[in-house]
Amino acid sequence: MPTPSLGEQELALLRYITEHDDTTAGQVAAGFGEANGLARSTVETMMERLRKKGYLTRVRKAGVFRYTATIAPRELMTAIVQQFVENTLAGSLTPFVHYFTQQNLLSADELRELERLVEKLQSSEAGDS
């Protein structure tokens, strides 16, 4: 997985491209850029930065560059959360979990998934002992 850090706008653009794989700069400018008030040239510059950082590849097909993300959507979300936890929360998950418990933002399904993940974590820790 690529490791260079990303700005907020780059993350949003990369997320869009992971959801619209094998796309052209024009398609991204129309679908992402226009919705976010960005000129095509700005979108193209951002895409080139993402390519240089290793998050995108491009291949010329029928005379047009087509871009593909080098990271799967789920991996991207993991990287986004990791970057947030490390940079904003100084590596601690406690404020993150506290926020959700204070705001009651978890649905019943999300709470069950969280419980499943905690159980998985506990069983892997028990296996390490």
VMD Tcl script that draws the C-alpha trace (Angstrom):
set ca {
  {0.00 0.00 0.00}
  {1.36 3.48 -0.79}
  {2.44 5.46 2.25}
  {2.80 9.17 1.34}
  {0.36 11.29 3.32}
  {-2.59 12.90 1.60}
  {-4.40 16.17 2.05}
  {-8.13 16.27 2.63}
  {-8.95 17.14 -0.98}
  {-6.57 14.46 -2.29}
  {-8.25 11.87 -0.07}
  {-11.68 12.88 -1.36}
  {-10.48 12.67 -4.96}
  {-8.80 9.30 -4.41}
  {-11.93 7.98 -2.76}
  {-13.95 9.09 -5.79}
  {-11.53 7.35 -8.16}
  {-11.57 4.11 -6.14}
  {-15.36 4.13 -6.56}
  {-15.15 4.97 -10.31}
  {-12.25 2.80 -11.42}
  {-10.71 2.96 -14.91}
  {-11.76 6.53 -15.51}
  {-10.47 9.50 -17.49}
  {-9.44 12.92 -16.19}
  {-12.44 14.38 -18.02}
  {-14.83 12.00 -16.28}
  {-13.29 12.79 -12.90}
  {-13.42 16.53 -13.61}
  {-17.11 16.24 -14.50}
  {-18.11 13.87 -11.68}
  {-15.88 15.06 -8.86}
  {-14.47 18.42 -9.89}
  {-17.70 20.15 -10.85}
  {-19.45 18.92 -7.69}
  {-16.62 20.39 -5.61}
  {-16.13 23.62 -7.54}
  {-12.78 22.54 -9.00}
  {-11.54 23.39 -12.48}
  {-10.48 20.54 -14.74}
  {-6.85 21.73 -14.56}
  {-6.98 21.52 -10.75}
  {-8.37 17.99 -10.89}
  {-5.70 16.96 -13.41}
  {-2.95 18.43 -11.21}
  {-4.27 16.55 -8.19}
  {-4.51 13.32 -10.17}
  {-0.92 13.71 -11.33}
  {0.20 14.28 -7.71}
  {-1.66 11.12 -6.66}
  {-0.01 9.22 -9.51}
  {3.46 10.42 -8.48}
  {2.73 9.39 -4.88}
  {1.84 5.90 -6.10}
  {-1.92 5.99 -5.50}
  {-2.92 6.01 -9.19}
  {-1.74 4.37 -12.36}
  {-2.57 5.51 -15.86}
  {-2.69 3.69 -19.15}
  {-3.32 5.18 -22.57}
  {-6.32 3.51 -24.22}
  {-7.70 4.75 -27.52}
  {-5.61 7.92 -27.19}
  {-6.92 8.81 -23.72}
  {-5.29 8.24 -20.34}
  {-7.40 6.04 -18.08}
  {-6.68 6.13 -14.36}
  {-6.96 3.32 -11.86}
  {-6.40 3.45 -8.11}
  {-3.60 1.26 -6.77}
  {-5.49 0.85 -3.51}
  {-8.85 -0.87 -2.93}
  {-11.69 1.19 -1.39}
  {-11.51 -0.76 1.90}
  {-7.73 -0.28 2.11}
  {-8.19 3.42 1.44}
  {-10.68 3.76 4.28}
  {-8.25 1.94 6.58}
  {-5.48 4.34 5.54}
  {-7.74 7.36 6.09}
  {-8.65 6.20 9.60}
  {-5.01 5.37 10.35}
  {-3.88 8.81 9.20}
  {-6.58 10.46 11.33}
  {-5.74 8.43 14.42}
  {-2.00 9.00 14.08}
  {-2.07 12.68 13.09}
  {-5.09 13.99 14.94}
  {-5.42 11.69 17.93}
  {-1.70 11.10 18.52}
  {-2.17 7.37 17.96}
  {-4.86 6.86 20.60}
  {-8.21 5.28 19.70}
  {-9.78 6.23 23.02}
  {-11.01 9.71 21.94}
  {-12.40 8.15 18.75}
  {-14.40 5.52 20.63}
  {-15.42 8.03 23.31}
  {-16.87 10.32 20.63}
  {-19.12 7.57 19.29}
  {-20.31 6.51 22.74}
  {-21.08 10.09 23.77}
  {-22.94 10.90 20.56}
  {-24.85 7.60 20.30}
  {-23.90 7.49 16.62}
  {-23.68 3.72 16.30}
  {-26.55 1.78 14.80}
  {-27.39 -1.65 16.18}
  {-25.61 -3.26 13.21}
  {-22.52 -1.09 13.72}
  {-22.48 -1.91 17.42}
  {-22.63 -5.65 16.64}
  {-19.79 -5.23 14.13}
  {-17.73 -3.35 16.71}
  {-18.37 -6.10 19.26}
  {-17.29 -8.70 16.69}
  {-14.08 -6.77 16.03}
  {-13.32 -6.47 19.74}
  {-13.85 -10.21 20.16}
  {-11.53 -10.86 17.22}
  {-8.91 -8.58 18.76}
  {-9.22 -10.27 22.14}
  {-8.92 -13.76 20.64}
  {-5.84 -12.76 18.62}
  {-4.27 -11.29 21.78}
  {-5.04 -14.51 23.67}
  {-3.34 -16.49 20.88}
  {-0.24 -14.29 21.18}
  {0.14 -14.98 24.92}
}
mol new
graphics top color blue
foreach p $ca { graphics top sphere $p radius 0.5 }
foreach p [lrange $ca 0 end-1] q [lrange $ca 1 end] { graphics top cylinder $p $q radius 0.2 }
display resetview
